[in-house]
Amino acid sequence: MRYEIRREPSGRWTVVDSMTALPAASNGRDLIGLSREDARDIADELNRSIAQGRDPLI
């Protein structure tokens, strides 16, 4: 899976691009400071998009 979630020291969650080890970003906004549920849903959707051959962050 290219996109994973990582817990921040604050207890919030970040969606991480495993290829770059950096937070994923969409619309110029880093996907950080999320609830676990939101982070998991976003990571799942990004990974589904890649599996279907679509660029997930356009």
mmJSON file of the N, C-alpha and C atoms, coordinates in Angstrom:
{"data_MODEL":{"atom_site":{
"group_PDB":["ATOM","ATOM","ATOM","ATOM","ATOM","ATOM","ATOM","ATOM","ATOM","ATOM","ATOM","ATOM","ATOM","ATOM","ATOM","ATOM","ATOM","ATOM","ATOM","ATOM","ATOM","ATOM","ATOM","ATOM","ATOM","ATOM","ATOM","ATOM","ATOM","ATOM","ATOM","ATOM","ATOM","ATOM","ATOM","ATOM","ATOM","ATOM","ATOM","ATOM","ATOM","ATOM","ATOM","ATOM","ATOM","ATOM","ATOM","ATOM","ATOM","ATOM","ATOM","ATOM","ATOM","ATOM","ATOM","ATOM","ATOM","ATOM","ATOM","ATOM","ATOM","ATOM","ATOM","ATOM","ATOM","ATOM","ATOM","ATOM","ATOM","ATOM","ATOM","ATOM","ATOM","ATOM","ATOM","ATOM","ATOM","ATOM","ATOM","ATOM","ATOM","ATOM","ATOM","ATOM","ATOM","ATOM","ATOM","ATOM","ATOM","ATOM","ATOM","ATOM","ATOM","ATOM","ATOM","ATOM","ATOM","ATOM","ATOM","ATOM","ATOM","ATOM","ATOM","ATOM","ATOM","ATOM","ATOM","ATOM","ATOM","ATOM","ATOM","ATOM","ATOM","ATOM","ATOM","ATOM","ATOM","ATOM","ATOM","ATOM","ATOM","ATOM","ATOM","ATOM","ATOM","ATOM","ATOM","ATOM","ATOM","ATOM","ATOM","ATOM","ATOM","ATOM","ATOM","ATOM","ATOM","ATOM","ATOM","ATOM","ATOM","ATOM","ATOM","ATOM","ATOM","ATOM","ATOM","ATOM","ATOM","ATOM","ATOM","ATOM","ATOM","ATOM","ATOM","ATOM","ATOM","ATOM","ATOM","ATOM","ATOM","ATOM","ATOM","ATOM","ATOM","ATOM","ATOM","ATOM","ATOM","ATOM","ATOM","ATOM","ATOM","ATOM"],
"id":[1,2,3,4,5,6,7,8,9,10,11,12,13,14,15,16,17,18,19,20,21,22,23,24,25,26,27,28,29,30,31,32,33,34,35,36,37,38,39,40,41,42,43,44,45,46,47,48,49,50,51,52,53,54,55,56,57,58,59,60,61,62,63,64,65,66,67,68,69,70,71,72,73,74,75,76,77,78,79,80,81,82,83,84,85,86,87,88,89,90,91,92,93,94,95,96,97,98,99,100,101,102,103,104,105,106,107,108,109,110,111,112,113,114,115,116,117,118,119,120,121,122,123,124,125,126,127,128,129,130,131,132,133,134,135,136,137,138,139,140,141,142,143,144,145,146,147,148,149,150,151,152,153,154,155,156,157,158,159,160,161,162,163,164,165,166,167,168,169,170,171,172,173,174],
"type_symbol":["N","C","C","N","C","C","N","C","C","N","C","C","N","C","C","N","C","C","N","C","C","N","C","C","N","C","C","N","C","C","N","C","C","N","C","C","N","C","C","N","C","C","N","C","C","N","C","C","N","C","C","N","C","C","N","C","C","N","C","C","N","C","C","N","C","C","N","C","C","N","C","C","N","C","C","N","C","C","N","C","C","N","C","C","N","C","C","N","C","C","N","C","C","N","C","C","N","C","C","N","C","C","N","C","C","N","C","C","N","C","C","N","C","C","N","C","C","N","C","C","N","C","C","N","C","C","N","C","C","N","C","C","N","C","C","N","C","C","N","C","C","N","C","C","N","C","C","N","C","C","N","C","C","N","C","C","N","C","C","N","C","C","N","C","C","N","C","C","N","C","C","N","C","C"],
"label_atom_id":["N","CA","C","N","CA","C","N","CA","C","N","CA","C","N","CA","C","N","CA","C","N","CA","C","N","CA","C","N","CA","C","N","CA","C","N","CA","C","N","CA","C","N","CA","C","N","CA","C","N","CA","C","N","CA","C","N","CA","C","N","CA","C","N","CA","C","N","CA","C","N","CA","C","N","CA","C","N","CA","C","N","CA","C","N","CA","C","N","CA","C","N","CA","C","N","CA","C","N","CA","C","N","CA","C","N","CA","C","N","CA","C","N","CA","C","N","CA","C","N","CA","C","N","CA","C","N","CA","C","N","CA","C","N","CA","C","N","CA","C","N","CA","C","N","CA","C","N","CA","C","N","CA","C","N","CA","C","N","CA","C","N","CA","C","N","CA","C","N","CA","C","N","CA","C","N","CA","C","N","CA","C","N","CA","C","N","CA","C","N","CA","C","N","CA","C","N","CA","C","N","CA","C"],
"label_alt_id":[null,null,null,null,null,null,null,null,null,null,null,null,null,null,null,null,null,null,null,null,null,null,null,null,null,null,null,null,null,null,null,null,null,null,null,null,null,null,null,null,null,null,null,null,null,null,null,null,null,null,null,null,null,null,null,null,null,null,null,null,null,null,null,null,null,null,null,null,null,null,null,null,null,null,null,null,null,null,null,null,null,null,null,null,null,null,null,null,null,null,null,null,null,null,null,null,null,null,null,null,null,null,null,null,null,null,null,null,null,null,null,null,null,null,null,null,null,null,null,null,null,null,null,null,null,null,null,null,null,null,null,null,null,null,null,null,null,null,null,null,null,null,null,null,null,null,null,null,null,null,null,null,null,null,null,null,null,null,null,null,null,null,null,null,null,null,null,null,null,null,null,null,null,null],
"label_comp_id":["MET","MET","MET","ARG","ARG","ARG","TYR","TYR","TYR","GLU","GLU","GLU","ILE","ILE","ILE","ARG","ARG","ARG","ARG","ARG","ARG","GLU","GLU","GLU","PRO","PRO","PRO","SER","SER","SER","GLY","GLY","GLY","ARG","ARG","ARG","TRP","TRP","TRP","THR","THR","THR","VAL","VAL","VAL","VAL","VAL","VAL","ASP","ASP","ASP","SER","SER","SER","MET","MET","MET","THR","THR","THR","ALA","ALA","ALA","LEU","LEU","LEU","PRO","PRO","PRO","ALA","ALA","ALA","ALA","ALA","ALA","SER","SER","SER","ASN","ASN","ASN","GLY","GLY","GLY","ARG","ARG","ARG","ASP","ASP","ASP","LEU","LEU","LEU","ILE","ILE","ILE","GLY","GLY","GLY","LEU","LEU","LEU","SER","SER","SER","ARG","ARG","ARG","GLU","GLU","GLU","ASP","ASP","ASP","ALA","ALA","ALA","ARG","ARG","ARG","ASP","ASP","ASP","ILE","ILE","ILE","ALA","ALA","ALA","ASP","ASP","ASP","GLU","GLU","GLU","LEU","LEU","LEU","ASN","ASN","ASN","ARG","ARG","ARG","SER","SER","SER","ILE","ILE","ILE","ALA","ALA","ALA","GLN","GLN","GLN","GLY","GLY","GLY","ARG","ARG","ARG","ASP","ASP","ASP","PRO","PRO","PRO","LEU","LEU","LEU","ILE","ILE","ILE"],
"label_asym_id":["A","A","A","A","A","A","A","A","A","A","A","A","A","A","A","A","A","A","A","A","A","A","A","A","A","A","A","A","A","A","A","A","A","A","A","A","A","A","A","A","A","A","A","A","A","A","A","A","A","A","A","A","A","A","A","A","A","A","A","A","A","A","A","A","A","A","A","A","A","A","A","A","A","A","A","A","A","A","A","A","A","A","A","A","A","A","A","A","A","A","A","A","A","A","A","A","A","A","A","A","A","A","A","A","A","A","A","A","A","A","A","A","A","A","A","A","A","A","A","A","A","A","A","A","A","A","A","A","A","A","A","A","A","A","A","A","A","A","A","A","A","A","A","A","A","A","A","A","A","A","A","A","A","A","A","A","A","A","A","A","A","A","A","A","A","A","A","A","A","A","A","A","A","A"],
"label_entity_id":["1","1","1","1","1","1","1","1","1","1","1","1","1","1","1","1","1","1","1","1","1","1","1","1","1","1","1","1","1","1","1","1","1","1","1","1","1","1","1","1","1","1","1","1","1","1","1","1","1","1","1","1","1","1","1","1","1","1","1","1","1","1","1","1","1","1","1","1","1","1","1","1","1","1","1","1","1","1","1","1","1","1","1","1","1","1","1","1","1","1","1","1","1","1","1","1","1","1","1","1","1","1","1","1","1","1","1","1","1","1","1","1","1","1","1","1","1","1","1","1","1","1","1","1","1","1","1","1","1","1","1","1","1","1","1","1","1","1","1","1","1","1","1","1","1","1","1","1","1","1","1","1","1","1","1","1","1","1","1","1","1","1","1","1","1","1","1","1","1","1","1","1","1","1"],
"label_seq_id":[1,1,1,2,2,2,3,3,3,4,4,4,5,5,5,6,6,6,7,7,7,8,8,8,9,9,9,10,10,10,11,11,11,12,12,12,13,13,13,14,14,14,15,15,15,16,16,16,17,17,17,18,18,18,19,19,19,20,20,20,21,21,21,22,22,22,23,23,23,24,24,24,25,25,25,26,26,26,27,27,27,28,28,28,29,29,29,30,30,30,31,31,31,32,32,32,33,33,33,34,34,34,35,35,35,36,36,36,37,37,37,38,38,38,39,39,39,40,40,40,41,41,41,42,42,42,43,43,43,44,44,44,45,45,45,46,46,46,47,47,47,48,48,48,49,49,49,50,50,50,51,51,51,52,52,52,53,53,53,54,54,54,55,55,55,56,56,56,57,57,57,58,58,58],
"pdbx_PDB_ins_code":[null,null,null,null,null,null,null,null,null,null,null,null,null,null,null,null,null,null,null,null,null,null,null,null,null,null,null,null,null,null,null,null,null,null,null,null,null,null,null,null,null,null,null,null,null,null,null,null,null,null,null,null,null,null,null,null,null,null,null,null,null,null,null,null,null,null,null,null,null,null,null,null,null,null,null,null,null,null,null,null,null,null,null,null,null,null,null,null,null,null,null,null,null,null,null,null,null,null,null,null,null,null,null,null,null,null,null,null,null,null,null,null,null,null,null,null,null,null,null,null,null,null,null,null,null,null,null,null,null,null,null,null,null,null,null,null,null,null,null,null,null,null,null,null,null,null,null,null,null,null,null,null,null,null,null,null,null,null,null,null,null,null,null,null,null,null,null,null,null,null,null,null,null,null],
"Cartn_x":[0.837,0.0,0.882,0.583,1.399,1.071,-0.201,-0.59,-0.916,-0.313,-0.483,-0.87,-1.292,-1.545,-0.52,-0.203,0.77,0.226,0.367,-0.1,0.927,0.443,1.289,1.439,2.474,2.629,1.407,0.675,-0.516,-1.703,-1.573,-2.689,-3.538,-3.307,-4.002,-3.283,-3.768,-3.241,-2.867,-1.868,-1.378,-1.445,-1.826,-1.747,-0.359,0.409,1.798,1.951,2.687,3.049,4.289,4.16,5.264,6.441,6.215,7.312,8.229,7.684,8.473,8.673,7.878,7.866,7.402,6.714,6.183,4.666,4.057,2.599,2.055,0.999,0.302,-0.37,-0.609,-1.247,-2.303,-3.339,-4.405,-4.868,-4.991,-5.407,-4.484,-3.191,-2.223,-2.241,-3.001,-3.12,-2.557,-1.594,-1.085,-2.18,-2.238,-3.265,-2.749,-2.736,-2.233,-3.296,-3.128,-4.039,-5.449,-5.577,-6.888,-7.302,-8.59,-9.045,-8.581,-8.501,-8.058,-9.002,-10.29,-11.279,-11.12,-10.96,-10.788,-9.505,-8.411,-7.13,-7.226,-7.845,-7.992,-8.847,-9.949,-10.821,-10.085,-9.335,-8.602,-7.523,-6.744,-5.689,-6.294,-7.398,-8.058,-8.488,-9.063,-9.514,-8.324,-7.25,-6.063,-5.495,-5.415,-4.9,-5.818,-7.141,-8.091,-7.903,-7.699,-7.499,-6.278,-5.191,-3.98,-4.244,-4.934,-5.228,-6.077,-6.893,-7.748,-7.064,-5.788,-5.035,-5.302,-5.899,-6.167,-5.147,-4.81,-3.945,-4.822,-4.549,-5.471,-5.474,-4.472,-4.383,-4.61,-5.314,-5.661,-7.024],
"Cartn_y":[-1.181,0.0,1.243,2.126,3.336,4.321,4.449,5.417,4.696,5.177,4.59,5.707,5.328,6.349,6.202,7.333,7.365,8.261,7.78,8.566,9.639,10.845,11.972,11.998,12.656,12.774,13.4,14.227,14.887,13.932,12.726,11.783,11.84,12.837,12.935,12.044,11.998,11.072,11.8,11.244,11.774,10.681,11.055,10.135,10.332,9.257,9.317,8.566,9.186,8.542,7.698,6.392,5.507,5.593,6.125,6.262,7.428,8.458,9.64,9.784,9.062,9.17,10.552,11.275,12.594,12.536,13.513,13.55,13.702,12.979,13.169,14.54,15.1,16.418,16.394,17.172,17.315,18.765,19.357,20.757,21.681,21.348,22.183,22.05,21.106,20.917,19.56,19.557,18.292,17.573,16.268,15.466,15.068,16.054,15.887,16.357,15.962,16.436,15.888,14.694,14.097,13.147,12.867,11.787,10.472,9.438,8.147,7.662,7.812,7.363,8.103,9.428,10.203,9.82,9.689,9.318,7.951,6.988,5.638,5.68,6.423,6.519,7.147,8.203,8.873,7.955,7.318,6.405,5.264,4.715,3.631,4.096,5.283,5.805,6.08,6.647,6.892,5.581,4.563,3.26,2.594,2.733,2.205,2.887,4.194,4.943,4.433,4.208,3.69,2.296,1.45,0.09,0.115,1.163,1.288,2.069,2.426,3.113,4.596,5.166,6.611,7.301,8.548,9.351,9.879,9.48,9.797,11.238,12.016,13.363,14.463,14.139,15.175,15.728],
"Cartn_z":[0.0,0.0,0.0,-0.9,-0.986,0.13,0.465,1.49,2.78,3.847,5.175,6.137,7.32,8.326,9.447,10.034,11.122,12.239,13.458,14.602,14.941,15.154,15.527,17.049,17.566,19.019,19.709,18.977,19.532,19.681,19.09,19.105,17.847,16.99,15.714,14.703,13.465,12.459,11.183,10.473,9.209,8.155,6.93,5.801,5.193,5.109,4.658,3.331,2.406,1.147,1.433,1.384,1.757,0.776,-0.421,-1.378,-1.02,-0.393,-0.048,1.458,2.248,3.714,4.18,3.298,3.625,3.7,4.383,4.383,2.971,2.684,1.413,1.45,0.284,0.211,-0.878,-0.662,-1.642,-1.62,-2.798,-2.892,-2.12,-2.088,-1.392,0.117,0.615,2.07,2.45,3.373,3.888,4.653,4.495,5.162,6.542,7.442,8.805,9.798,11.051,12.092,11.964,11.42,11.159,12.283,12.346,13.22,12.599,13.397,12.866,11.763,11.99,11.007,9.679,9.732,8.497,7.786,8.537,7.937,7.269,7.939,7.37,6.105,6.137,4.96,3.777,4.024,2.954,2.387,3.26,2.799,1.986,2.445,1.707,0.321,0.232,-1.06,-1.98,-1.458,-2.272,-2.8,-1.962,-2.394,-3.408,-3.247,-4.235,-5.586,-5.557,-6.801,-7.55,-6.841,-7.478,-8.06,-7.315,-7.789,-9.057,-9.226,-10.411,-11.535,-11.329,-12.368,-12.462,-11.437,-11.441,-10.554,-10.894,-10.037,-8.913,-7.672,-6.591,-6.124,-6.466,-5.915,-6.937,-8.009,-9.001,-8.664],
"occupancy":[1.0,1.0,1.0,1.0,1.0,1.0,1.0,1.0,1.0,1.0,1.0,1.0,1.0,1.0,1.0,1.0,1.0,1.0,1.0,1.0,1.0,1.0,1.0,1.0,1.0,1.0,1.0,1.0,1.0,1.0,1.0,1.0,1.0,1.0,1.0,1.0,1.0,1.0,1.0,1.0,1.0,1.0,1.0,1.0,1.0,1.0,1.0,1.0,1.0,1.0,1.0,1.0,1.0,1.0,1.0,1.0,1.0,1.0,1.0,1.0,1.0,1.0,1.0,1.0,1.0,1.0,1.0,1.0,1.0,1.0,1.0,1.0,1.0,1.0,1.0,1.0,1.0,1.0,1.0,1.0,1.0,1.0,1.0,1.0,1.0,1.0,1.0,1.0,1.0,1.0,1.0,1.0,1.0,1.0,1.0,1.0,1.0,1.0,1.0,1.0,1.0,1.0,1.0,1.0,1.0,1.0,1.0,1.0,1.0,1.0,1.0,1.0,1.0,1.0,1.0,1.0,1.0,1.0,1.0,1.0,1.0,1.0,1.0,1.0,1.0,1.0,1.0,1.0,1.0,1.0,1.0,1.0,1.0,1.0,1.0,1.0,1.0,1.0,1.0,1.0,1.0,1.0,1.0,1.0,1.0,1.0,1.0,1.0,1.0,1.0,1.0,1.0,1.0,1.0,1.0,1.0,1.0,1.0,1.0,1.0,1.0,1.0,1.0,1.0,1.0,1.0,1.0,1.0,1.0,1.0,1.0,1.0,1.0,1.0],
"B_iso_or_equiv":[0.0,0.0,0.0,0.0,0.0,0.0,0.0,0.0,0.0,0.0,0.0,0.0,0.0,0.0,0.0,0.0,0.0,0.0,0.0,0.0,0.0,0.0,0.0,0.0,0.0,0.0,0.0,0.0,0.0,0.0,0.0,0.0,0.0,0.0,0.0,0.0,0.0,0.0,0.0,0.0,0.0,0.0,0.0,0.0,0.0,0.0,0.0,0.0,0.0,0.0,0.0,0.0,0.0,0.0,0.0,0.0,0.0,0.0,0.0,0.0,0.0,0.0,0.0,0.0,0.0,0.0,0.0,0.0,0.0,0.0,0.0,0.0,0.0,0.0,0.0,0.0,0.0,0.0,0.0,0.0,0.0,0.0,0.0,0.0,0.0,0.0,0.0,0.0,0.0,0.0,0.0,0.0,0.0,0.0,0.0,0.0,0.0,0.0,0.0,0.0,0.0,0.0,0.0,0.0,0.0,0.0,0.0,0.0,0.0,0.0,0.0,0.0,0.0,0.0,0.0,0.0,0.0,0.0,0.0,0.0,0.0,0.0,0.0,0.0,0.0,0.0,0.0,0.0,0.0,0.0,0.0,0.0,0.0,0.0,0.0,0.0,0.0,0.0,0.0,0.0,0.0,0.0,0.0,0.0,0.0,0.0,0.0,0.0,0.0,0.0,0.0,0.0,0.0,0.0,0.0,0.0,0.0,0.0,0.0,0.0,0.0,0.0,0.0,0.0,0.0,0.0,0.0,0.0,0.0,0.0,0.0,0.0,0.0,0.0],
"pdbx_formal_charge":[null,null,null,null,null,null,null,null,null,null,null,null,null,null,null,null,null,null,null,null,null,null,null,null,null,null,null,null,null,null,null,null,null,null,null,null,null,null,null,null,null,null,null,null,null,null,null,null,null,null,null,null,null,null,null,null,null,null,null,null,null,null,null,null,null,null,null,null,null,null,null,null,null,null,null,null,null,null,null,null,null,null,null,null,null,null,null,null,null,null,null,null,null,null,null,null,null,null,null,null,null,null,null,null,null,null,null,null,null,null,null,null,null,null,null,null,null,null,null,null,null,null,null,null,null,null,null,null,null,null,null,null,null,null,null,null,null,null,null,null,null,null,null,null,null,null,null,null,null,null,null,null,null,null,null,null,null,null,null,null,null,null,null,null,null,null,null,null,null,null,null,null,null,null],
"auth_seq_id":[1,1,1,2,2,2,3,3,3,4,4,4,5,5,5,6,6,6,7,7,7,8,8,8,9,9,9,10,10,10,11,11,11,12,12,12,13,13,13,14,14,14,15,15,15,16,16,16,17,17,17,18,18,18,19,19,19,20,20,20,21,21,21,22,22,22,23,23,23,24,24,24,25,25,25,26,26,26,27,27,27,28,28,28,29,29,29,30,30,30,31,31,31,32,32,32,33,33,33,34,34,34,35,35,35,36,36,36,37,37,37,38,38,38,39,39,39,40,40,40,41,41,41,42,42,42,43,43,43,44,44,44,45,45,45,46,46,46,47,47,47,48,48,48,49,49,49,50,50,50,51,51,51,52,52,52,53,53,53,54,54,54,55,55,55,56,56,56,57,57,57,58,58,58],
"auth_comp_id":["MET","MET","MET","ARG","ARG","ARG","TYR","TYR","TYR","GLU","GLU","GLU","ILE","ILE","ILE","ARG","ARG","ARG","ARG","ARG","ARG","GLU","GLU","GLU","PRO","PRO","PRO","SER","SER","SER","GLY","GLY","GLY","ARG","ARG","ARG","TRP","TRP","TRP","THR","THR","THR","VAL","VAL","VAL","VAL","VAL","VAL","ASP","ASP","ASP","SER","SER","SER","MET","MET","MET","THR","THR","THR","ALA","ALA","ALA","LEU","LEU","LEU","PRO","PRO","PRO","ALA","ALA","ALA","ALA","ALA","ALA","SER","SER","SER","ASN","ASN","ASN","GLY","GLY","GLY","ARG","ARG","ARG","ASP","ASP","ASP","LEU","LEU","LEU","ILE","ILE","ILE","GLY","GLY","GLY","LEU","LEU","LEU","SER","SER","SER","ARG","ARG","ARG","GLU","GLU","GLU","ASP","ASP","ASP","ALA","ALA","ALA","ARG","ARG","ARG","ASP","ASP","ASP","ILE","ILE","ILE","ALA","ALA","ALA","ASP","ASP","ASP","GLU","GLU","GLU","LEU","LEU","LEU","ASN","ASN","ASN","ARG","ARG","ARG","SER","SER","SER","ILE","ILE","ILE","ALA","ALA","ALA","GLN","GLN","GLN","GLY","GLY","GLY","ARG","ARG","ARG","ASP","ASP","ASP","PRO","PRO","PRO","LEU","LEU","LEU","ILE","ILE","ILE"],
"auth_asym_id":["A","A","A","A","A","A","A","A","A","A","A","A","A","A","A","A","A","A","A","A","A","A","A","A","A","A","A","A","A","A","A","A","A","A","A","A","A","A","A","A","A","A","A","A","A","A","A","A","A","A","A","A","A","A","A","A","A","A","A","A","A","A","A","A","A","A","A","A","A","A","A","A","A","A","A","A","A","A","A","A","A","A","A","A","A","A","A","A","A","A","A","A","A","A","A","A","A","A","A","A","A","A","A","A","A","A","A","A","A","A","A","A","A","A","A","A","A","A","A","A","A","A","A","A","A","A","A","A","A","A","A","A","A","A","A","A","A","A","A","A","A","A","A","A","A","A","A","A","A","A","A","A","A","A","A","A","A","A","A","A","A","A","A","A","A","A","A","A","A","A","A","A","A","A"],
"auth_atom_id":["N","CA","C","N","CA","C","N","CA","C","N","CA","C","N","CA","C","N","CA","C","N","CA","C","N","CA","C","N","CA","C","N","CA","C","N","CA","C","N","CA","C","N","CA","C","N","CA","C","N","CA","C","N","CA","C","N","CA","C","N","CA","C","N","CA","C","N","CA","C","N","CA","C","N","CA","C","N","CA","C","N","CA","C","N","CA","C","N","CA","C","N","CA","C","N","CA","C","N","CA","C","N","CA","C","N","CA","C","N","CA","C","N","CA","C","N","CA","C","N","CA","C","N","CA","C","N","CA","C","N","CA","C","N","CA","C","N","CA","C","N","CA","C","N","CA","C","N","CA","C","N","CA","C","N","CA","C","N","CA","C","N","CA","C","N","CA","C","N","CA","C","N","CA","C","N","CA","C","N","CA","C","N","CA","C","N","CA","C","N","CA","C","N","CA","C","N","CA","C","N","CA","C"],
"pdbx_PDB_model_num":[1,1,1,1,1,1,1,1,1,1,1,1,1,1,1,1,1,1,1,1,1,1,1,1,1,1,1,1,1,1,1,1,1,1,1,1,1,1,1,1,1,1,1,1,1,1,1,1,1,1,1,1,1,1,1,1,1,1,1,1,1,1,1,1,1,1,1,1,1,1,1,1,1,1,1,1,1,1,1,1,1,1,1,1,1,1,1,1,1,1,1,1,1,1,1,1,1,1,1,1,1,1,1,1,1,1,1,1,1,1,1,1,1,1,1,1,1,1,1,1,1,1,1,1,1,1,1,1,1,1,1,1,1,1,1,1,1,1,1,1,1,1,1,1,1,1,1,1,1,1,1,1,1,1,1,1,1,1,1,1,1,1,1,1,1,1,1,1,1,1,1,1,1,1]
}}}
